[in-house]
Amino acid sequence: MSSTESPDTRTAALPVPPGGPGRPGPQEAAETLRLVPLSGLTLGVRTPAPLSESGAAAVREREREPALYVHGLGGSSRNWSALMPLLADRLDGEALDLPGFGEAPPPDDGSYAVAAQARAVIRYLDAAGRGPVHLVGNSMGGAAVTRVAAARPDLVRTLTLISPALPELRPQLTAVPTALLAVPGAARLFARLTRDWTPERRTREVLGLCYGDPRNVTPDGFRDAVEEYAKRLELPYFWEVMERSARGLVNAYTLGGQHNLWRQAERVLAPTLLVYGGRDRLVSYRMARRAAAAFRGARLVTLPEAGHVAMMEYPRTVARAIRELIDDTAAADTGRS
């Protein structure tokens, strides 16, 4: 997407869909979500449907490895409902609802800084004893798990970043309205200005912002996204969470020294996969090359038709790339032993 395009002020909405249009319906029905209380915060933890008998039989000879999926700004654990089942024969996956998102209540301290989200991920992994995991993050979640991988390499087996929200010196103009949510009072002003919008219209705006081609969303997927968005709008803290999270992300872009996200990327030791969409309106496609240079030995997958949420638009392609990363990492470890 060209950086010279005019901004579309209608897209000052959720940067990531709250639900998961396009996910497999039967799998969604069998997912489970539990709330995990930690000191000062509560996380939602979603697990995919259990493997079928045939699928379980196929993996009995090889223990599945743990994985953790982290959503972006405005998203939820349901953003991974299409991807997780495709890797379930290889990975024992869990997807988080970060504090204030999905089914998780706001944190006690009201902090939505990227560093606070990274700490939440670390605290969960330490408490659950699941590390090292195959860690996957999208957008804001990609920024958070980059910090996790840099600070706690013992917790990360591999790292996959899908359109990670890393600092851009010249962000594309289509991302500006979302960044404006960080301005104090802007989110509530937008809520007032759009109070007559139906959930259907809000959902179309979000999908238009996040998908390379929103027409790929199935009717059932669109319906479910509308229902999820309507439910989220009823939460009394919805707009406050959006504003503070957007501000936390903008603040993370301005940090210097060792706390700069690009410096953090250079510290990551885990084998890394980067996935970028050519039609991403929030994270510029041109950042792919810089990211590939920052993460040592990273492999890069570019999807020309994808938008900001490739794991929802092209889950099979993303799953195949993650599987190759995992298998190659395992082979390399075997070769060194």
C-alpha positions as a printed NumPy array, in Angstrom:
array([[  0.   ,   0.   ,   0.   ],
       [  1.492,   3.314,  -0.987],
       [  2.419,   5.782,   1.737],
       [  1.014,   8.597,  -0.393],
       [ -2.628,   7.513,  -0.249],
       [ -5.139,   9.796,   1.402],
       [ -6.342,   8.782,   4.863],
       [ -9.851,   7.413,   5.215],
       [-11.28 ,   8.952,   8.358],
       [-14.019,   6.343,   8.447],
       [-11.494,   3.723,   9.465],
       [-10.772,   5.091,  12.937],
       [-12.103,   1.843,  14.332],
       [-10.746,  -1.352,  15.827],
       [ -7.315,  -1.996,  14.29 ],
       [ -7.945,  -5.744,  14.547],
       [-11.324,  -7.499,  14.288],
       [-12.591,  -8.518,  17.738],
       [-13.709, -11.908,  16.485],
       [-12.499, -14.206,  13.771],
       [-14.378, -14.02 ,  10.464],
       [-13.545, -16.946,   8.252],
       [-12.789, -19.394,  11.037],
       [-14.077, -22.959,  10.766],
       [-17.513, -22.981,  12.401],
       [-17.443, -26.469,  13.986],
       [-14.037, -25.801,  15.491],
       [-15.213, -22.539,  17.043],
       [-18.109, -24.293,  18.75 ],
       [-15.758, -26.759,  20.414],
       [-13.201, -24.22 ,  21.625],
       [-12.89 , -23.579,  25.333],
       [-11.994, -20.377,  27.152],
       [-10.982, -20.069,  30.767],
       [-10.056, -17.036,  32.85 ],
       [ -6.674, -17.206,  34.57 ],
       [ -6.245, -14.814,  37.518],
       [ -2.771, -13.511,  38.247],
       [ -1.817, -10.845,  40.751],
       [ -3.37 ,  -7.58 ,  39.527],
       [ -4.732,  -8.932,  36.246],
       [ -6.773, -11.686,  34.635],
       [ -6.108, -13.275,  31.261],
       [ -8.429, -15.211,  29.003],
       [ -6.901, -18.42 ,  27.677],
       [ -8.546, -20.071,  24.663],
       [ -7.76 , -23.597,  23.545],
       [ -8.865, -25.169,  20.256],
       [-11.142, -28.164,  19.87 ],
       [ -9.609, -31.464,  20.957],
       [ -8.052, -33.534,  18.228],
       [-10.27 , -36.124,  16.597],
       [ -9.52 , -39.767,  17.332],
       [ -7.726, -40.135,  14.031],
       [ -5.803, -36.92 ,  14.593],
       [ -4.831, -37.965,  18.11 ],
       [ -3.657, -41.331,  16.848],
       [ -1.454, -39.614,  14.269],
       [  0.474, -37.669,  16.906],
       [  0.776, -40.293,  19.642],
       [  4.317, -41.075,  18.638],
       [  5.353, -37.432,  18.921],
       [  4.522, -35.15 ,  21.799],
       [  2.998, -31.845,  20.749],
       [  5.009, -28.765,  21.628],
       [  3.453, -25.792,  23.486],
       [  2.504, -22.636,  21.591],
       [  1.035, -19.295,  22.604],
       [ -0.792, -16.836,  20.331],
       [ -1.148, -13.107,  21.174],
       [ -3.637, -10.808,  19.422],
       [ -3.373,  -7.173,  18.378],
       [ -5.006,  -3.89 ,  19.396],
       [ -8.776,  -4.314,  19.464],
       [ -8.537,  -8.06 ,  18.899],
       [ -9.037, -11.134,  21.032],
       [ -8.056, -14.774,  21.332],
       [-10.711, -15.563,  18.716],
       [ -8.442, -14.017,  16.066],
       [ -6.537, -17.323,  16.134],
       [ -9.51 , -19.665,  15.765],
       [ -8.786, -20.34 ,  12.081],
       [ -5.059, -20.93 ,  12.546],
       [ -4.79 , -22.974,  15.742],
       [ -6.665, -26.081,  14.49 ],
       [ -4.41 , -26.26 ,  11.432],
       [ -1.383, -26.694,  13.692],
       [ -3.044, -28.725,  16.428],
       [ -1.387, -31.977,  15.323],
       [  2.008, -30.358,  15.927],
       [  1.346, -27.719,  18.582],
       [ -0.491, -27.675,  21.889],
       [ -1.728, -24.152,  21.332],
       [ -3.316, -21.538,  23.569],
       [ -4.451, -18.035,  22.614],
       [ -4.595, -15.16 ,  25.078],
       [ -7.138, -12.464,  25.757],
       [ -4.872,  -9.684,  27.008],
       [ -6.207,  -7.603,  29.942],
       [ -9.151,  -5.481,  28.784],
       [ -9.701,  -7.456,  25.574],
       [-11.969, -10.356,  24.708],
       [-13.311, -11.865,  27.929],
       [-10.489, -10.527,  30.121],
       [-11.283,  -7.591,  32.441],
       [ -9.03 ,  -4.511,  32.609],
       [ -5.844,  -4.759,  34.687],
       [ -5.932,  -3.335,  38.204],
       [ -3.21 ,  -0.763,  37.432],
       [ -4.877,   0.451,  34.214],
       [ -1.632,   0.064,  32.245],
       [ -1.894,  -0.895,  28.585],
       [  1.713,  -0.181,  27.657],
       [  3.362,  -2.681,  25.327],
       [  5.82 ,  -3.446,  28.115],
       [  2.908,  -4.23 ,  30.457],
       [  1.44 ,  -6.612,  27.877],
       [  4.818,  -8.3  ,  27.513],
       [  4.996,  -8.706,  31.29 ],
       [  1.515, -10.253,  31.276],
       [  2.656, -12.831,  28.719],
       [  5.79 , -13.597,  30.73 ],
       [  3.835, -13.931,  33.946],
       [  1.411, -16.343,  32.34 ],
       [  4.178, -18.495,  30.881],
       [  6.014, -18.558,  34.208],
       [  2.841, -19.433,  36.106],
       [  1.756, -22.092,  33.614],
       [  5.22 , -23.621,  33.308],
       [  4.713, -24.077,  29.563],
       [  7.91 , -22.505,  28.296],
       [  9.733, -22.559,  26.037],
       [  6.839, -22.057,  23.615],
       [  6.401, -21.342,  19.957],
       [  5.306, -17.718,  20.373],
       [  3.103, -16.055,  17.756],
       [  1.957, -12.414,  17.749],
       [ -0.04 , -10.144,  15.458],
       [  0.2  ,  -6.349,  15.248],
       [  0.42 ,  -4.923,  18.794],
       [  0.784,  -8.488,  20.019],
       [  3.782,  -8.793,  17.718],
       [  5.421,  -5.844,  19.474],
       [  4.679,  -7.373,  22.883],
       [  6.099, -10.805,  22.06 ],
       [  9.187,  -9.212,  20.539],
       [  9.869,  -7.802,  23.994],
       [  9.175, -11.193,  25.542],
       [ 11.639, -12.931,  23.235],
       [ 14.311, -10.291,  23.878],
       [ 13.917, -10.268,  27.664],
       [ 13.269, -13.964,  28.286],
       [ 14.879, -16.137,  25.616],
       [ 14.376, -19.138,  27.904],
       [ 10.609, -18.882,  27.313],
       [ 10.68 , -18.798,  23.497],
       [ 11.368, -21.736,  21.197],
       [ 10.482, -19.926,  17.961],
       [  8.955, -16.53 ,  17.246],
       [  6.391, -15.765,  14.54 ],
       [  5.367, -12.155,  13.894],
       [  2.399, -11.359,  11.647],
       [  2.353,  -7.675,  10.651],
       [  4.156,  -6.704,  13.872],
       [  3.625,  -3.151,  15.11 ],
       [  7.236,  -1.994,  15.021],
       [  8.151,   1.715,  14.768],
       [  7.873,   3.353,  11.359],
       [  9.484,   6.716,  10.683],
       [  6.892,   7.455,   8.   ],
       [  3.729,   5.488,   8.778],
       [  1.321,   5.151,   5.893],
       [ -1.519,   7.631,   6.013],
       [ -4.189,   4.944,   6.209],
       [ -2.871,   4.14 ,   9.715],
       [ -3.128,   7.726,  10.994],
       [ -6.798,   7.63 ,  12.098],
       [ -6.066,   4.615,  14.284],
       [ -3.057,   6.355,  15.815],
       [ -5.296,   9.31 ,  16.631],
       [ -7.175,   7.074,  19.063],
       [ -4.197,   7.675,  21.378],
       [ -5.07 ,  11.364,  21.743],
       [ -6.84 ,  11.898,  25.098],
       [-10.592,  11.995,  24.533],
       [-10.356,  11.018,  20.854],
       [-11.811,   7.541,  21.312],
       [-14.875,   8.835,  23.155],
       [-15.287,  11.615,  20.607],
       [-15.261,   9.02 ,  17.853],
       [-17.813,   6.998,  19.821],
       [-20.135,  10.022,  19.962],
       [-19.656,  10.877,  16.307],
       [-20.517,   7.319,  15.28 ],
       [-23.235,   6.601,  17.844],
       [-25.769,   6.116,  15.032],
       [-23.652,   3.524,  13.256],
       [-25.098,   0.025,  13.277],
       [-22.922,  -2.908,  14.38 ],
       [-22.996,  -4.046,  10.75 ],
       [-21.517,  -0.783,   9.527],
       [-18.868,  -0.778,  12.255],
       [-17.883,  -4.297,  11.341],
       [-17.622,  -3.459,   7.628],
       [-15.317,  -0.538,   8.469],
       [-13.082,  -2.789,  10.569],
       [-12.897,  -5.498,   7.934],
       [-12.178,  -2.909,   5.25 ],
       [ -9.267,  -1.673,   7.327],
       [ -7.832,  -5.043,   8.267],
       [ -8.489,  -7.403,   5.356],
       [ -6.788,  -7.342,   1.981],
       [-10.169,  -8.237,   0.462],
       [-13.127,  -8.137,   2.887],
       [-15.23 , -10.003,   0.321],
       [-13.408, -13.157,   1.38 ],
       [-15.245, -13.112,   4.713],
       [-18.061, -15.65 ,   4.679],
       [-21.623, -14.565,   5.536],
       [-21.472, -16.63 ,   8.725],
       [-18.124, -15.114,   9.601],
       [-19.468, -11.603,   9.083],
       [-22.516, -12.349,  11.222],
       [-20.361, -13.669,  14.049],
       [-18.064, -10.645,  13.848],
       [-21.057,  -8.304,  14.088],
       [-22.318, -10.122,  17.186],
       [-18.893, -10.001,  18.82 ],
       [-18.41 ,  -6.306,  18.03 ],
       [-21.864,  -5.44 ,  19.422],
       [-21.055,  -7.295,  22.629],
       [-17.741,  -5.507,  23.024],
       [-19.347,  -2.091,  22.547],
       [-21.582,  -2.737,  25.553],
       [-18.597,  -3.028,  27.888],
       [-18.279,   0.115,  30.055],
       [-14.511,   0.182,  29.644],
       [-14.395,  -0.473,  25.875],
       [-13.377,   2.984,  24.65 ],
       [-11.021,   3.628,  27.554],
       [ -9.153,   0.408,  26.774],
       [ -8.909,   1.374,  23.106],
       [ -7.571,   4.838,  23.9  ],
       [ -5.027,   3.715,  26.472],
       [ -3.845,   0.787,  24.373],
       [ -3.378,   2.997,  21.322],
       [ -1.454,   5.477,  23.478],
       [  0.698,   2.68 ,  24.848],
       [  1.558,   1.571,  21.333],
       [  2.373,   5.103,  20.172],
       [  4.556,   5.582,  23.257],
       [  6.393,   2.36 ,  22.483],
       [  7.245,   3.773,  19.063],
       [  9.004,   6.741,  20.664],
       [ 11.217,   4.869,  23.126],
       [ 14.951,   5.167,  22.562],
       [ 18.043,   3.282,  23.673],
       [ 17.778,  -0.361,  24.686],
       [ 14.008,  -0.053,  25.092],
       [ 13.497,   0.796,  21.421],
       [ 11.582,  -1.994,  19.712],
       [ 14.107,  -2.272,  16.895],
       [ 16.905,  -2.661,  19.446],
       [ 14.795,  -5.306,  21.15 ],
       [ 14.419,  -7.098,  17.823],
       [ 18.196,  -7.266,  17.444],
       [ 18.418,  -9.069,  20.797],
       [ 16.042, -11.874,  19.833],
       [ 17.827, -15.222,  19.662],
       [ 14.902, -17.466,  18.729],
       [ 14.423, -18.555,  15.112],
       [ 12.   , -16.001,  13.698],
       [  9.352, -15.991,  10.984],
       [  8.005, -12.691,   9.65 ],
       [  4.699, -12.514,   7.751],
       [  3.67 ,  -9.321,   5.932],
       [  0.67 ,  -8.516,   3.764],
       [  0.955,  -6.481,   0.577],
       [ -2.439,  -4.845,   1.211],
       [ -1.845,  -4.033,   4.881],
       [ -3.313,  -0.6  ,   5.65 ],
       [ -1.871,  -0.428,   9.177],
       [  1.664,  -1.832,   9.018],
       [  3.463,  -0.866,   5.854],
       [  4.562,  -3.661,   3.55 ],
       [  7.842,  -1.807,   3.067],
       [  8.783,  -2.555,   6.713],
       [  9.279,  -6.22 ,   5.855],
       [ 12.819,  -5.722,   4.616],
       [ 13.884,  -3.754,   7.69 ],
       [ 12.367,  -6.355,   9.995],
       [ 14.118,  -9.174,   8.146],
       [ 17.422,  -7.384,   8.697],
       [ 16.744,  -6.66 ,  12.383],
       [ 15.83 , -10.184,  13.477],
       [ 18.954, -12.277,  13.006],
       [ 18.538, -15.091,  10.517],
       [ 14.831, -14.385,  10.113],
       [ 12.786, -15.936,   7.321],
       [ 10.287, -13.714,   5.546],
       [  6.945, -14.609,   3.979],
       [  5.163, -11.899,   2.013],
       [  1.542, -12.345,   0.94 ],
       [  0.717,  -9.758,  -1.752],
       [ -3.073, -10.107,  -1.38 ],
       [ -3.21 , -10.181,   2.421],
       [ -4.009,  -7.316,   4.745],
       [ -3.21 ,  -6.865,   8.425],
       [ -4.482, -10.227,   9.711],
       [ -2.98 , -12.854,   7.432],
       [ -3.682, -15.606,   9.978],
       [ -7.399, -14.927,   9.479],
       [ -7.313, -14.359,   5.722],
       [ -4.815, -17.053,   4.701],
       [ -4.596, -19.399,   7.691],
       [ -3.396, -22.389,   5.674],
       [ -0.516, -20.463,   4.14 ],
       [  0.512, -19.065,   7.504],
       [  0.192, -22.491,   9.146],
       [  2.417, -24.038,   6.494],
       [  5.112, -21.399,   7.073],
       [  4.987, -21.885,  10.858],
       [  5.182, -25.653,  10.451],
       [  8.278, -25.289,   8.271],
       [  9.881, -23.004,  10.868],
       [  9.203, -25.509,  13.647],
       [ 10.397, -28.505,  11.661],
       [ 13.577, -26.758,  10.493],
       [ 14.326, -25.606,  14.036],
       [ 13.911, -29.136,  15.339],
       [ 16.163, -30.5  ,  12.587],
       [ 18.839, -27.916,  13.353],
       [ 18.728, -28.777,  17.051],
       [ 19.083, -32.468,  16.229],
       [ 22.055, -31.715,  14.032],
       [ 23.787, -29.844,  16.847],
       [ 23.197, -32.587,  19.409]])
